[in-house]
């Protein structure tokens, strides 16, 4: 389509150039009027000049726009001191909450034991504290890895049932397999057959 328009424009230009000769042969000369082709070229020249004049302005606008953008081509905003302070306070509060949660030991309970917590003293040593409502104030414990009993013993509360007596003892148990999980089980032995009753399992590590 563009080629057809150029061909038509060339035909009109040739016709305009031949028209003065035809007028001079037919009669007296008339005033020379600019041909459409000349007007067309003058208009194009004016448009080109206007575009060239706009280029420095457009370049300046583009430079100012890019100067306000960050490395990711997004507008960069300088954070205000107040926003920095709020963000710092939120981060500090979250860190304190996480630290407090990590330091707060988990509490275990059942029908015979309550408020039982475990504190790690060393690589294999643990301190166990809590309360028990135990017949004759005596109960037992064992550490298992799911297959074997690695440690076991007995402990006492400072008061027998029906009172809730406090107890505090230490456990030392080493893993036989690195991928195993050790579990401490508190229980009361049945006075009839010595079987475990009221077992309270507590994961160690």
C-alpha positions in Angstrom: 0.0 0.0 0.0 2.8 2.4 0.8 4.4 1.7 -2.6 1.1 2.5 -4.4 0.8 5.8 -2.5 4.4 6.8 -3.6 3.6 5.9 -7.2 0.4 8.0 -7.1 2.3 10.9 -5.5 5.0 10.8 -8.2 2.3 10.8 -10.9 0.7 13.9 -9.4 4.1 15.6 -9.1 4.9 15.0 -12.8 1.4 16.3 -13.8 2.0 19.5 -11.7 5.3 20.1 -13.4 3.8 19.7 -16.9 0.8 22.0 -16.1 2.7 25.3 -16.4 3.9 24.4 -19.8 0.3 23.5 -20.9 -0.9 26.9 -19.5 1.8 28.9 -21.3 0.9 27.2 -24.6 -2.8 27.8 -24.1 -2.8 31.5 -23.1 -1.2 34.3 -21.0 0.8 33.3 -18.0 -1.0 33.1 -14.7 0.3 33.5 -11.2 2.6 30.7 -10.0 0.9 28.7 -7.3 2.8 26.2 -5.2 2.0 22.7 -6.2 0.6 20.1 -3.8 3.9 18.3 -3.9 5.8 21.4 -2.7 3.2 21.9 0.1 3.6 18.2 1.0 7.4 18.4 1.2 7.2 21.7 3.2 4.8 20.1 5.6 7.1 17.1 6.1 10.0 19.4 6.6 8.1 21.3 9.3 7.1 18.0 11.0 10.7 16.8 11.0 11.9 20.1 12.5 9.3 20.0 15.2 10.3 16.4 16.0 13.9 17.4 16.2 13.1 20.2 18.5 11.1 17.9 20.8 13.9 15.3 21.1 16.0 17.2 23.8 12.8 17.7 25.8 11.8 14.1 25.6 15.4 13.0 26.5 15.4 15.2 29.5 12.0 13.8 30.7 13.3 10.3 30.2 16.5 11.0 32.2 14.5 12.5 35.1 12.2 9.5 35.1 15.0 6.9 35.2 16.8 8.9 37.9 13.7 8.3 40.2 13.8 4.5 39.6 15.6 1.8 41.4 17.7 -1.1 39.9 14.5 -3.0 39.3 12.9 -0.1 37.2 10.4 0.7 40.0 10.0 4.1 41.6 12.4 4.4 44.6 11.1 5.9 47.7 13.4 6.9 50.6 12.1 5.2 53.7 11.2 7.7 56.4 12.9 7.5 59.9 9.5 6.7 61.5 8.9 3.7 59.2 12.4 2.4 60.0 11.8 2.7 63.7 8.4 0.9 63.5 10.0 -1.9 61.4 12.8 -2.2 63.9 10.4 -2.4 66.8 8.3 -5.1 65.1 11.4 -7.2 64.3 12.7 -6.9 67.9 9.3 -7.9 69.3 9.1 -10.9 67.0 12.6 -12.0 68.0 11.7 -11.7 71.7 8.6 -13.7 71.2 10.5 -16.4 69.4 13.2 -16.5 72.1 10.6 -16.7 74.8 8.8 -19.5 73.1 12.1 -21.4 72.7 12.9 -21.0 76.4 9.5 -21.9 77.6 9.5 -25.7 78.2 6.6 -27.8 77.1 4.4 -29.1 79.9 3.1 -32.7 80.1 0.2 -34.1 82.2 -2.1 -37.0 82.6 -4.3 -38.5 85.4 -1.3 -39.2 87.7 1.3 -36.7 86.6 0.9 -32.9 86.0 3.1 -29.9 85.2 5.9 -32.1 84.1 8.8 -30.3 82.3 12.2 -31.5 81.0 15.3 -29.3 81.0 18.3 -30.3 79.0 21.5 -30.1 81.1 24.0 -31.6 78.7 24.4 -33.7 75.5 22.7 -36.7 77.2 21.5 -35.4 80.6 18.1 -34.1 81.4 16.4 -32.7 84.5 12.7 -33.8 85.0 10.4 -31.9 87.4 6.7 -32.0 88.1 4.0 -33.2 90.4 2.5 -36.7 90.9 -0.5 -38.1 92.7 1.2 -41.5 93.4 0.3 -44.3 95.7 3.0 -44.4 98.4 4.8 -41.6 96.6 6.8 -44.0 94.4 6.8 -44.2 90.6 9.2 -45.5 87.9 10.6 -44.2 84.6 12.3 -45.6 81.5 14.0 -44.2 78.4 13.2 -46.1 75.1 14.2 -45.6 71.5 11.3 -47.5 70.1 13.1 -50.8 70.2 15.2 -51.0 73.4 15.2 -49.7 77.0 18.3 -47.5 77.2 17.9 -46.3 80.8 15.4 -46.8 83.7 15.0 -46.0 87.3 12.7 -45.0 90.2 11.8 -41.6 91.7 9.6 -40.3 94.5 7.3 -37.4 95.2 7.4 -35.5 98.5 3.8 -36.5 99.3 1.7 -39.6 98.5 -1.8 -39.8 97.1 -4.3 -38.3 97.4 -2.0 -35.3 97.7 -0.1 -34.0 94.7 3.6 -34.3 95.6 6.5 -32.7 93.8 9.4 -34.6 92.2 12.8 -33.6 90.7 15.3 -36.1 89.2 17.9 -36.4 86.4 18.1 -38.8 83.5 21.2 -39.6 81.4 20.6 -41.6 78.2 22.7 -42.0 75.1 21.4 -43.0 71.6 22.4 -46.3 70.2 21.3 -45.2 66.7 21.8 -41.6 65.5 18.5 -41.6 63.6 16.4 -42.8 66.6 14.3 -40.7 68.9 14.5 -41.2 72.7 11.3 -41.0 74.8 11.1 -40.8 78.6 8.1 -42.6 80.0 6.8 -41.9 83.5 4.5 -44.6 85.0 3.1 -46.0 88.1 3.5 -49.7 88.7 0.3 -51.7 89.4 0.2 -53.2 92.9 -1.4 -56.3 91.5 1.0 -57.5 88.8 3.6 -54.7 88.5 2.5 -53.7 85.0 2.8 -50.1 83.8 -0.2 -47.9 84.5 -0.8 -44.2 83.8 2.1 -43.9 81.3 3.2 -40.4 80.4 5.5 -40.4 77.3 7.8 -37.4 76.9 10.1 -36.9 73.9 13.8 -36.2 74.8 15.8 -35.8 71.6 
